[in-house]
Amino acid sequence: QLMVIATVSLNQIWEDKQSNLTTCRLYIEEATRKKVDLIVFPEMTLTGFSTNIVLTSEDEKNSETIENFSNLAKSKKIAILFGVVIKDDKKALNKSVFIDKQGNVLGGYSKIHPFSFSGEDKYFNGGNELKVIPFDEYNIGLSICYDLRFPELFSALSKRSDLIINIANWPKKRVDHWNTLLKARAIENQVYIVGVNRTGIDGNNLEYDESSNIYNFNGEIVESDVFKDMKIYKIDKKFTKDFTDKFNTTIDRKIQLYKGVI
């Protein structure tokens, strides 16, 4: 039941898929040497948070990004979670895609909450489906960046997830919100929460801090080994069960009442 997860706080080069892929490959090779089961990259992995969908978006059935990561997963025998922009009618979808160790796409998640403050909703359609991926005896819920501000989504995902991953491009000027919300989502849902954020400066001149972490069911940061911008964690869902067997708060939710309030 032990799973080894690597988070990569990628310093994304703006709208440069080839350069970012080359960097990702190096991290994947290093993670493979460290016997990692799953490596996770930030939102819009190969482009940064760009709304230039004419340049960045790909056809899902013929996506070069998905194909490249699939080939890497298969050759290195490692599961990969990454972000990609997929064409959707006249707009696009901000997606995360989960690929297993054989290079198969286990599933994809479309960001339900486009960040209207930055105009994301003008270019991206919001998804309308929760996604939980079964992998290595774990059920893994998926979310992206701004989704983190909506606790209802995490309450729903946690009903059948052992951990929930959020991949992001979350700027330094609001990084305190990021850290606080990741911790809160872990405590209130009593599951592991994995937050993977980029670093560097993007094409809109926004600065990003290294702030990728895994929080456990008690809101504590899980210890990690650090290799440059990659952290490696060992998690065990048995610890969650042992904790909730003694102290379970989620059983007292009043779901029907909340529906009426909202």
Sequence and secondary structure as in RCSB ss.txt:
>XXXX:A:sequence
QLMVIATVSLNQIWEDKQSNLTTCRLYIEEATRKKVDLIVFPEMTLTGFSTNIVLTSEDEKNSETIENFSNLAKS
KKIAILFGVVIKDDKKALNKSVFIDKQGNVLGGYSKIHPFSFSGEDKYFNGGNELKVIPFDEYNIGLSICYDLRF
PELFSALSKRSDLIINIANWPKKRVDHWNTLLKARAIENQVYIVGVNRTGIDGNNLEYDESSNIYNFNGEIVESD
VFKDMKIYKIDKKFTKDFTDKFNTTIDRKIQLYKGVI
>XXXX:A:secstr
 EEEEEEE  B  TT HHHHHHHHHHHHHHHHHTT SEEE  SSTTT S   HHHH B GGG HHHHHHHHHHHH
HT EEEEEEEEEETTEEEEEEEEE TTS EEEEEE SS  GGGTHHHHB       EEEETTEEEEEEEGGGGG 
HHHHHHHHTT SEEEEEE   GGGHHHHHHHHHHHHHHHTSEEEEEE BEE TT  EE    EEE TTS B   E
EETTEEEEEEEHHHHHHHHHH   GGG  HHHHHHH 
